[in-house]
Amino acid sequence: MKGFTVALLLWTLISPSCRGGGGGGAWPTHMACSDSGLEVLYQSCDPLQDFGFSIEKCSKELKPKVNIRFGIILREDIKELFLDLALMAKGSSVLNFSYPICEEALPKFSFCGRRKGEQIYYAGPVNNPGIEIPQGEYQVLLELYTEKRSTVACANATIICS
């Protein structure tokens, strides 16, 4: 669960443009949080849908528990759900991370097993290591996908810490 929390937070914080793409215009850029010298912006890189995400009490000093809100309507059933995260700074890869969020035999969250058309909404704490975010600009690419490699959510995030 800690790995998911860290990955979700990093996903929200940083991200270059998403691979793949559709023919239409891009989704709007959303602000997940802005306060105390830290700004977190994200944009869905899924050509078919956008999603909602926010972080409460945005701070350069990342507390061990951060409250988030996340909402999306599923286009696919979730038997198994995986998270891939790539963190970059100054054009160089800093971290690549993969984490199984839902496994058929080991569902870790209440939304595991949800069906197409249902909503995932989570509002609550996320566990992560308490760290201070260094000054700079970071990009994060985050992708949630099913066992069939179908995209559930994809985001490019930018973290600006001054």
LUMRO-316592 format. One record per residue (C-alpha): y negated, x negated, z negated; residue number from 1. Coordinates in nm, 4 decimals. Layout:
REM residues N
((Y; X; Z); NUM),
...
This chain:
REM residues 162
((0.0000; 0.0000; 0.0000); 1),
((-0.2359; -0.2908; -0.0718); 2),
((-0.1744; -0.4242; 0.2794); 3),
((-0.2649; -0.0897; 0.4311); 4),
((-0.5804; -0.0721; 0.2248); 5),
((-0.6943; -0.4194; 0.3211); 6),
((-0.6109; -0.3557; 0.6856); 7),
((-0.7911; -0.0217; 0.6870); 8),
((-1.0986; -0.1740; 0.5295); 9),
((-1.0994; -0.4678; 0.7689); 10),
((-1.0441; -0.2324; 1.0581); 11),
((-1.3510; -0.0452; 0.9549); 12),
((-1.5508; -0.3581; 0.9109); 13),
((-1.5022; -0.5574; 1.2311); 14),
((-1.3976; -0.5145; 1.5942); 15),
((-1.4516; -0.6211; 1.9580); 16),
((-1.3991; -0.3849; 2.2497); 17),
((-1.0647; -0.2141; 2.2691); 18),
((-0.8140; -0.2906; 2.5391); 19),
((-0.7201; -0.0216; 2.7848); 20),
((-0.9820; 0.2353; 2.8623); 21),
((-1.0625; 0.5568; 3.0274); 22),
((-1.2964; 0.6589; 3.3011); 23),
((-1.5471; 0.8484; 3.0875); 24),
((-1.8329; 0.7382; 2.8695); 25),
((-1.7825; 0.5701; 2.5358); 26),
((-1.7751; 0.7539; 2.2057); 27),
((-2.0877; 0.7208; 1.9907); 28),
((-2.1192; 0.4411; 1.7387); 29),
((-2.0918; 0.5688; 1.3820); 30),
((-2.2169; 0.4118; 1.0611); 31),
((-1.9414; 0.3905; 0.7995); 32),
((-2.1864; 0.2533; 0.5431); 33),
((-2.5164; 0.0704; 0.5066); 34),
((-2.6509; -0.0670; 0.1804); 35),
((-2.7092; -0.3861; -0.0169); 36),
((-2.7193; -0.6203; 0.2844); 37),
((-2.3994; -0.4849; 0.4413); 38),
((-2.3732; -0.2598; 0.7449); 39),
((-2.0431; -0.1330; 0.8852); 40),
((-2.0453; 0.0336; 1.2273); 41),
((-1.7476; 0.1633; 1.4236); 42),
((-1.6671; 0.3251; 1.7552); 43),
((-1.3438; 0.4886; 1.8677); 44),
((-1.1798; 0.2921; 2.1483); 45),
((-0.9352; 0.5762; 2.2168); 46),
((-1.0532; 0.7328; 2.5433); 47),
((-0.9194; 1.0751; 2.4356); 48),
((-1.0639; 1.1334; 2.0881); 49),
((-1.3037; 1.0268; 1.8175); 50),
((-1.2452; 1.0342; 1.4397); 51),
((-1.4422; 1.0300; 1.1164); 52),
((-1.4597; 0.7461; 0.8666); 53),
((-1.6940; 0.6530; 0.5820); 54),
((-1.7087; 0.4121; 0.2891); 55),
((-1.8772; 0.5041; -0.0398); 56),
((-2.0926; 0.2495; -0.2220); 57),
((-2.1144; -0.0117; 0.0509); 58),
((-2.1606; -0.3593; -0.0988); 59),
((-2.1260; -0.7241; 0.0064); 60),
((-1.9063; -0.7689; -0.2976); 61),
((-1.5891; -0.5810; -0.2129); 62),
((-1.4555; -0.4140; -0.5271); 63),
((-1.0787; -0.3905; -0.5912); 64),
((-1.0979; -0.0142; -0.5303); 65),
((-1.3228; 0.1302; -0.2617); 66),
((-1.3504; 0.5042; -0.1931); 67),
((-1.3146; 0.6013; 0.1704); 68),
((-1.2919; 0.9175; 0.3803); 69),
((-1.0894; 0.9379; 0.7010); 70),
((-1.0185; 1.2394; 0.9212); 71),
((-0.8473; 1.2926; 1.2568); 72),
((-0.6493; 1.5628; 1.4393); 73),
((-0.3107; 1.4352; 1.5555); 74),
((-0.2167; 1.4273; 1.9229); 75),
((0.1341; 1.3035; 1.8382); 76),
((0.3946; 1.3730; 1.5704); 77),
((0.4114; 1.0995; 1.3075); 78),
((0.7690; 0.9969; 1.2283); 79),
((0.6667; 0.6342; 1.1975); 80),
((0.3117; 0.4976; 1.1953); 81),
((0.1993; 0.1374; 1.2299); 82),
((-0.1318; -0.0432; 1.1923); 83),
((-0.2416; -0.3511; 1.3865); 84),
((-0.5616; -0.5252; 1.2878); 85),
((-0.7440; -0.8177; 1.4466); 86),
((-1.0432; -0.9786; 1.2734); 87),
((-1.2775; -1.2077; 1.4645); 88),
((-1.5837; -1.4107; 1.3747); 89),
((-1.7990; -1.6052; 1.6224); 90),
((-1.5500; -1.5249; 1.8987); 91),
((-1.2556; -1.6819; 1.7156); 92),
((-0.9574; -1.5027; 1.5694); 93),
((-0.9627; -1.5105; 1.1889); 94),
((-0.6788; -1.2726; 1.1026); 95),
((-0.4094; -1.0719; 1.2805); 96),
((-0.2228; -0.8243; 1.0664); 97),
((0.0496; -0.5631; 1.1249); 98),
((0.1619; -0.3119; 0.8648); 99),
((0.4092; -0.0193; 0.8677); 100),
((0.2243; 0.2774; 0.7148); 101),
((0.4924; 0.5421; 0.7620); 102),
((0.8598; 0.4665; 0.8032); 103),
((1.1123; 0.7486; 0.8416); 104),
((1.3141; 0.6392; 0.5390); 105),
((1.0118; 0.5250; 0.3365); 106),
((0.7035; 0.7496; 0.3706); 107),
((0.4187; 0.5854; 0.1770); 108),
((0.1538; 0.8560; 0.2243); 109),
((0.1408; 1.2349; 0.2165); 110),
((0.0471; 1.2528; 0.5857); 111),
((0.3704; 1.0798; 0.6970); 112),
((0.5775; 1.3319; 0.8913); 113),
((0.2773; 1.5395; 1.0059); 114),
((0.3032; 1.7107; 1.3436); 115),
((0.0926; 1.7195; 1.6573); 116),
((-0.2165; 1.9380; 1.6072); 117),
((-0.2249; 1.8886; 1.2295); 118),
((-0.5096; 1.7107; 1.0592); 119),
((-0.4999; 1.3940; 0.8564); 120),
((-0.7757; 1.3865; 0.5973); 121),
((-0.7842; 1.1286; 0.3228); 122),
((-1.0586; 1.0953; 0.0627); 123),
((-0.9937; 0.8558; -0.2178); 124),
((-0.9552; 0.4980; -0.3304); 125),
((-0.8200; 0.2133; -0.1246); 126),
((-0.6859; -0.0934; -0.3017); 127),
((-0.7950; -0.4326; -0.1742); 128),
((-0.8623; -0.7801; -0.3074); 129),
((-1.2001; -0.8049; -0.4753); 130),
((-1.3892; -1.0490; -0.2528); 131),
((-1.7439; -1.1222; -0.1499); 132),
((-1.8028; -1.0837; 0.2228); 133),
((-1.9615; -1.4015; 0.3610); 134),
((-2.2899; -1.3754; 0.5485); 135),
((-2.2431; -1.3211; 0.9217); 136),
((-2.1267; -1.0756; 1.1852); 137),
((-1.7616; -0.9865; 1.2219); 138),
((-1.5633; -0.7791; 1.4695); 139),
((-1.2466; -0.5864; 1.3922); 140),
((-1.0063; -0.4117; 1.6248); 141),
((-0.7852; -0.1616; 1.4517); 142),
((-0.5091; 0.0442; 1.6078); 143),
((-0.2814; 0.3085; 1.4550); 144),
((0.0200; 0.3930; 1.6699); 145),
((0.3549; 0.5724; 1.6527); 146),
((0.7078; 0.4399; 1.6963); 147),
((0.6736; 0.5298; 2.0680); 148),
((0.3621; 0.3081; 2.0836); 149),
((0.1395; 0.6165; 2.1346); 150),
((-0.2131; 0.5670; 2.0009); 151),
((-0.3064; 0.7795; 1.6989); 152),
((-0.6441; 0.6118; 1.6426); 153),
((-0.8189; 0.3027; 1.7730); 154),
((-1.1485; 0.1553; 1.6577); 155),
((-1.3837; -0.1300; 1.7228); 156),
((-1.5891; -0.2097; 1.4169); 157),
((-1.8762; -0.4456; 1.3509); 158),
((-1.9587; -0.5772; 1.0050); 159),
((-2.3013; -0.7262; 0.9543); 160),
((-2.3575; -0.9028; 0.6241); 161),
((-2.7005; -1.0511; 0.5533); 162),
